[in-house]
Amino acid sequence: MRAHRIDLNQLVLRQRTLRGAQNISTAWDILGTSCEMPVLLGPVGIAGRLKYADNDH
């Protein structure tokens, strides 16, 4: 364990900022529809049909 700690203390991480990312776009087209933000919803219609075992909800 001591050897691991010595090795970790010698490790140096250099922080870098994101470079070359001035003109990034998150827009996309799916099935002919354009979207500015990549937001999708999965199948959520079943959520209203869930039944709880204790019938409290």
Backbone hydrogen bonds in HBPLUS format (Angstrom, degrees):
<---DONOR---> <-ACCEPTOR-->    atom                        ^
c    i                          cat <-CA-CA->   ^        H-A-AA   ^      H-
h    n   atom  resd res      DA  || num        DHA   H-A  angle D-A-AA Bond
n    s   type  num  typ     dist DA aas  dist angle  dist       angle   num
A0005-ARG N   A0001-MET O   3.05 MM   4  6.39 157.0  2.11 150.5 156.4     1
A0006-ILE N   A0002-ARG O   2.98 MM   4  6.29 157.3  2.04 150.6 156.5     2
A0007-ASP N   A0003-ALA O   3.00 MM   4  6.23 161.0  2.04 147.2 152.2     3
A0008-LEU N   A0004-HIS O   2.87 MM   4  6.12 159.4  1.91 151.5 157.4     4
A0009-ASN N   A0005-ARG O   2.94 MM   4  6.12 150.6  2.03 146.4 154.0     5
A0010-GLN N   A0006-ILE O   3.25 MM   4  6.50 132.1  2.50 138.6 150.1     6
A0010-GLN N   A0007-ASP O   3.14 MM   3  5.23 136.4  2.33  98.0 110.0     7
A0011-LEU N   A0008-LEU O   3.19 MM   3  5.14 147.6  2.30  98.0 107.5     8
A0028-TRP N   A0035-CYS O   2.96 MM   7  5.50 151.2  2.05 150.6 160.0     9
A0035-CYS N   A0028-TRP O   2.88 MM   7  5.50 144.1  2.01 161.4 172.6    10
A0030-ILE N   A0033-THR O   2.95 MM   3  5.32 159.8  1.99 144.6 147.6    11
A0033-THR N   A0030-ILE O   2.97 MM   3  5.32 162.6  2.00 114.9 120.7    12
A0039-VAL N   A0037-MET O   2.92 MM   2  5.79 124.0  2.24 114.1  97.7    13
A0047-ALA N   A0044-VAL O   3.21 MM   3  5.63 154.3  2.28 110.7 117.9    14
A0049-ARG N   A0046-ILE O   2.98 MM   3  5.31 148.9  2.08 110.6 120.3    15
A0055-ASN N   A0052-TYR O   3.26 MM   3  5.23 157.3  2.31 102.0 108.8    16
